[in-house]
């Protein structure tokens, strides 16, 4: 179920190299602030704009840069709402990340 104000998720390209996709996700999650932003968005069933900067000790411009990285990786999506962009977690991206991590974990030898 998509959050209230975000558009439906774009289909994830199933033909993309799984290792490249996982590396893109890992790079996007390579900063603690981006992990916190993603967690914040996943805990809510609605899009958030200014509230994200309110919960992090970062300047709005820095938060915007982190949001851009997460969006480009396919972990969040955004919708223009007047002069601001309203963000939410992208369920398809999160599901793809989970599947890739599960596949990676299943290759571990006992």
C-alpha positions in Angstrom: 0.0 0.0 0.0 1.4 3.3 -1.0 1.4 6.2 1.5 -1.4 8.7 1.0 0.3 11.4 -1.1 3.0 9.5 -3.0 2.4 8.3 -6.6 2.3 4.5 -7.2 5.8 3.0 -7.3 7.6 2.7 -10.6 8.2 -0.9 -11.5 11.7 -2.1 -10.5 13.7 -3.2 -13.5 14.0 -7.0 -13.1 16.7 -7.3 -15.7 19.2 -5.0 -13.9 22.3 -6.8 -12.6 21.4 -7.7 -9.0 24.9 -6.9 -7.7 24.8 -3.4 -9.3 21.4 -2.7 -7.8 22.5 -3.9 -4.3 25.7 -1.8 -4.6 23.6 1.2 -5.5 21.3 0.6 -2.4 24.4 0.1 -0.2 25.9 3.3 -1.3 22.7 5.2 -0.7 22.5 3.7 2.8 26.2 4.3 3.5 25.5 7.4 5.6 23.8 7.2 9.0 21.7 10.3 8.2 20.2 8.5 5.2 19.5 5.4 7.2 17.7 7.6 9.7 15.7 9.4 7.0 14.6 6.1 5.4 13.6 4.7 8.8 11.7 7.8 9.6 9.8 7.6 6.3 9.1 3.9 6.7 7.5 4.4 10.1 4.9 6.7 8.6 1.9 6.1 6.3 2.1 9.6 4.8 4.5 11.8 3.0 6.8 14.0 4.9 8.5 17.2 3.8 9.7 19.7 6.4 9.3 17.3 9.3 12.3 15.3 8.1 14.7 18.2 8.8 13.0 18.8 12.2 14.0 15.3 13.5 17.6 15.5 12.3 20.4 17.8 13.6 21.1 18.8 10.0 20.5 21.9 7.8 17.6 21.6 5.4 20.0 21.8 2.5 21.9 18.8 3.8 18.7 16.8 4.3 17.7 17.7 0.8 21.0 16.3 -0.5 20.5 13.0 1.4 16.9 12.8 0.1 18.2 13.2 -3.4 20.6 10.2 -3.0 17.9 8.0 -1.5 15.5 9.0 -4.3 18.0 8.3 -7.1 18.7 4.9 -5.6 15.0 4.0 -5.7 14.5 3.8 -1.9 12.2 6.8 -1.6 9.8 8.6 -3.9 8.6 12.2 -3.9 5.7 14.2 -5.1 5.6 17.9 -5.7 3.3 19.6 -3.3 3.3 23.3 -4.1 6.7 24.8 -3.3 8.0 21.6 -1.6 8.4 17.9 -2.3 6.6 15.4 -0.1 8.7 12.2 0.4 7.8 8.7 1.4 9.5 5.3 1.3 9.2 3.4 -2.0 7.7 0.0 -1.1 9.0 -1.6 -4.4 12.5 -0.3 -3.7 12.4 -1.6 -0.1 11.1 -5.0 -1.2 13.9 -5.2 -3.8 16.5 -4.3 -1.2 15.1 -7.0 1.1 15.2 -9.6 -1.6 18.8 -8.8 -2.6 19.9 -8.9 1.0 18.1 -12.2 1.5 19.8 -13.7 -1.6 23.2 -12.4 -0.4 22.7 -13.9 3.0 21.7 -17.3 1.6 25.1 -17.6 -0.1 26.9 -17.7 3.2 28.5 -21.1 3.9 28.0 -22.6 7.3 
